[in-house]
Amino acid sequence: MNYHGFLSSFPRTYVGRGPADRPDVCLTFDDGPGDATPVLLETLRQLEVKATFFCLGDAARRHPDQIHAIVADGHDLGSHGLSHLDLRQLSSDAFGHGQVIPSIRVIEDIAGQSVRLFRPPYGEISAPQVQWLEDAGYTLVGWSIDPQDWADPMATGHVERVVGEVLRHVHPGAIVLLHDGDDDDVDRRSISDVVEGLVSPLRKKGFHFIGVEDMLERRIPAP
């Protein structure tokens, strides 16, 4: 999302990476919960990895049990909107009151906890919409590594390609964009294999896995 130049004007609201002096990595998962989420959660549990899930409101309604599981396992929750739409053409009011607030209320009602993180579908957002998030007290979360795990996840060599992309570009404070949501008839359960392929090499490099909320607490406050 850093390709939106105007985001630099919102240092209090937008986070695209964490502090460069800490060996932290955030694994983030968009578009869920979906059929891939239960296996992913089990993998994260076994590896003792904390992650952040940006959930669609509509998907949360379909899979409330998975929202409960995400919370029970100690992961962070954020909103990805109600449905996976490009929101840029919406007015700030339609964006906030038609997508952000309704989706967050759905997730909060199921999770039983407040949600302050938002990531727009496709990473697309306008400056007035970011201003709305700032005024409303939400945090806009981008990413610094996009291995495009959404592309053809059932293809031979997919897991190795995605893992390789992350390992090549990893850096202190990395926020990694991954996906666990349903997409037509695409089987995304290979995301668990991606996580398994990442954790050991990154730990050997000295990285620690944290949630976005923890990363925000470690940022130097904007002046």
C-alpha positions as CSV (number, residue, x, y, z in Angstrom):
1,M,0.0,0.0,0.0
2,N,3.0,2.3,0.3
3,Y,2.5,3.2,-3.4
4,H,-0.2,5.6,-2.2
5,G,2.0,8.6,-1.7
6,F,-0.5,10.5,0.4
7,L,-0.3,7.9,3.2
8,S,2.9,9.7,4.4
9,S,0.6,12.5,5.4
10,F,-1.1,10.2,8.0
11,P,1.7,9.0,10.3
12,R,-0.6,8.6,13.2
13,T,-3.1,6.5,11.3
14,Y,-1.2,4.5,8.7
15,V,1.2,1.7,9.5
16,G,2.9,-0.2,6.6
17,R,5.9,-1.6,8.6
18,G,7.2,-1.8,12.1
19,P,10.4,-0.3,13.7
20,A,13.5,-1.1,11.7
21,D,15.5,-1.7,14.9
22,R,13.4,-4.7,16.1
23,P,13.6,-8.2,14.6
24,D,9.8,-8.5,14.4
25,V,7.6,-9.9,11.7
26,C,3.8,-9.7,11.4
27,L,2.0,-12.4,9.5
28,T,-1.4,-11.0,8.4
29,F,-4.2,-12.9,6.7
30,D,-6.9,-11.3,4.6
31,D,-10.4,-12.2,3.2
32,G,-11.3,-14.8,5.9
33,P,-12.4,-16.6,7.8
34,G,-12.9,-19.4,5.3
35,D,-12.4,-23.1,4.7
36,A,-8.6,-22.7,5.1
37,T,-8.8,-21.0,8.5
38,P,-9.2,-24.0,10.8
39,V,-6.1,-25.7,9.5
40,L,-4.2,-22.4,9.5
41,L,-5.1,-21.8,13.1
42,E,-4.0,-25.3,14.0
43,T,-0.7,-24.7,12.3
44,L,-0.2,-21.4,14.1
45,R,-1.1,-23.0,17.4
46,Q,1.4,-25.8,16.9
47,L,4.2,-23.4,15.9
48,E,3.3,-20.9,18.7
49,V,3.0,-18.0,16.2
50,K,0.8,-15.0,16.8
51,A,-0.8,-13.5,13.7
52,T,-3.3,-10.9,12.7
53,F,-6.5,-11.6,10.7
54,F,-8.3,-9.0,8.6
55,C,-11.8,-10.4,8.3
56,L,-14.6,-9.6,5.9
57,G,-17.9,-8.9,7.7
58,D,-19.8,-11.2,5.4
59,A,-17.3,-14.0,6.0
60,A,-17.4,-13.5,9.8
61,R,-21.2,-14.0,9.6
62,R,-20.7,-17.3,7.8
63,H,-18.0,-18.6,10.1
64,P,-18.6,-17.1,13.6
65,D,-16.9,-20.2,15.1
66,Q,-13.7,-19.3,13.4
67,I,-13.8,-15.7,14.8
68,H,-14.2,-17.3,18.2
69,A,-11.2,-19.5,17.5
70,I,-9.0,-16.6,16.3
71,V,-9.8,-14.8,19.6
72,A,-9.3,-17.8,21.8
73,D,-5.9,-18.4,20.3
74,G,-4.8,-14.9,21.1
75,H,-4.5,-13.5,17.5
76,D,-5.3,-9.9,16.6
77,L,-8.5,-9.0,14.6
78,G,-9.1,-6.3,12.1
79,S,-11.7,-5.5,9.5
80,H,-11.3,-5.9,5.7
81,G,-14.7,-4.4,5.0
82,L,-18.1,-6.0,4.6
83,S,-17.3,-7.6,1.2
84,H,-14.3,-7.6,-1.0
85,L,-15.0,-4.5,-3.0
86,D,-12.8,-1.7,-4.3
87,L,-13.9,1.1,-2.0
88,R,-12.1,4.1,-3.6
89,Q,-15.1,5.4,-5.4
90,L,-17.2,5.7,-2.3
91,S,-17.7,9.0,-0.5
92,S,-16.1,9.2,2.9
93,D,-19.5,8.9,4.5
94,A,-20.4,5.8,2.5
95,F,-17.0,4.3,3.1
96,G,-17.2,4.8,6.9
97,H,-20.8,4.2,7.6
98,G,-21.5,1.7,4.8
99,Q,-18.4,-0.5,5.1
100,V,-16.1,0.2,8.0
101,I,-18.5,0.6,10.9
102,P,-20.9,-2.2,9.8
103,S,-18.1,-4.7,9.2
104,I,-16.4,-3.8,12.5
105,R,-19.7,-4.1,14.4
106,V,-20.3,-7.6,12.9
107,I,-16.8,-8.7,14.0
108,E,-17.0,-7.1,17.4
109,D,-20.4,-8.6,18.1
110,I,-19.1,-12.1,17.4
111,A,-15.7,-11.7,19.0
112,G,-16.8,-9.9,22.1
113,Q,-14.0,-7.4,21.9
114,S,-13.2,-4.1,20.2
115,V,-11.7,-3.9,16.8
116,R,-9.6,-0.8,15.8
117,L,-7.6,-2.1,12.8
118,F,-8.7,-1.7,9.2
119,R,-7.2,-2.9,5.9
120,P,-9.1,-2.0,2.6
121,P,-9.7,-4.7,0.0
122,Y,-6.9,-4.6,-2.7
123,G,-5.1,-2.0,-0.5
124,E,-7.1,0.6,-2.4
125,I,-8.2,3.7,-0.5
126,S,-8.5,7.5,-1.0
127,A,-7.0,10.3,1.0
128,P,-10.4,11.5,2.3
129,Q,-11.2,7.9,3.4
130,V,-7.9,7.8,5.4
131,Q,-8.9,11.1,6.9
132,W,-12.2,9.5,7.9
133,L,-10.4,6.6,9.6
134,E,-8.1,9.1,11.4
135,D,-11.0,11.2,12.7
136,A,-12.8,8.0,13.8
137,G,-9.8,6.7,15.7
138,Y,-9.1,3.6,13.5
139,T,-5.6,2.4,12.4
140,L,-5.1,1.7,8.7
141,V,-2.7,-1.3,8.2
142,G,-0.8,-1.9,5.0
143,W,2.0,-4.3,4.3
144,S,5.7,-4.3,3.3
145,I,5.9,-7.7,1.7
146,D,3.3,-9.1,-0.8
147,P,4.3,-12.6,-2.0
148,Q,1.1,-12.8,-4.0
149,D,0.0,-16.0,-2.3
150,W,-3.5,-15.5,-3.7
151,A,-2.2,-16.4,-7.2
152,D,-2.9,-20.0,-8.2
153,P,-2.5,-21.5,-4.8
154,M,-3.0,-25.1,-6.1
155,A,-0.2,-24.9,-8.7
156,T,2.9,-27.1,-8.4
157,G,5.6,-25.2,-6.6
158,H,3.2,-22.5,-5.2
159,V,4.3,-23.0,-1.5
160,E,8.0,-22.9,-2.4
161,R,7.5,-19.7,-4.5
162,V,5.6,-17.8,-1.8
163,V,8.0,-18.9,0.9
164,G,11.0,-17.9,-1.2
165,E,9.5,-14.4,-1.9
166,V,9.0,-13.7,1.8
167,L,12.5,-14.9,2.7
168,R,14.1,-12.8,0.0
169,H,12.4,-9.6,1.1
170,V,12.1,-10.1,4.8
171,H,13.3,-7.2,7.0
172,P,12.9,-6.0,10.6
173,G,9.4,-4.8,11.1
174,A,8.0,-6.6,8.1
175,I,4.2,-6.9,7.7
176,V,3.5,-9.8,5.4
177,L,0.3,-10.0,3.3
178,L,-1.2,-13.4,3.1
179,H,-4.7,-14.8,2.5
180,D,-7.0,-17.4,4.2
181,G,-10.4,-16.5,2.7
182,D,-12.6,-18.3,0.3
183,D,-12.4,-17.4,-3.4
184,D,-14.9,-19.3,-5.6
185,D,-13.8,-22.9,-5.8
186,V,-10.1,-22.2,-5.0
187,D,-8.6,-24.4,-2.3
188,R,-6.4,-22.1,-0.1
189,R,-5.4,-24.6,2.5
190,S,-1.9,-24.5,1.2
191,I,-1.5,-21.3,3.2
192,S,-0.8,-23.6,6.2
193,D,2.1,-25.1,4.3
194,V,3.4,-21.6,3.5
195,V,3.4,-20.7,7.2
196,E,5.2,-24.0,8.1
197,G,7.8,-23.2,5.5
198,L,8.4,-19.7,6.8
199,V,8.5,-20.1,10.6
200,S,11.7,-22.1,11.1
201,P,13.9,-20.2,8.6
202,L,12.7,-16.8,10.0
203,R,13.4,-17.9,13.5
204,K,16.8,-19.1,12.6
205,K,17.4,-15.6,11.2
206,G,16.5,-14.2,14.6
207,F,13.0,-12.9,13.8
208,H,10.1,-13.0,16.2
209,F,6.4,-13.2,15.3
210,I,4.1,-10.6,16.8
211,G,0.6,-9.2,16.1
212,V,0.0,-5.8,14.6
213,E,-1.3,-4.5,17.9
214,D,2.0,-5.3,19.5
215,M,3.9,-3.8,16.6
216,L,1.9,-0.6,17.0
217,E,2.9,-0.4,20.7
218,R,6.6,-0.6,19.7
219,R,6.4,2.2,17.1
220,I,7.9,5.5,18.0
221,P,4.9,7.9,18.4
222,A,4.5,10.4,15.6
223,P,5.2,14.0,16.7
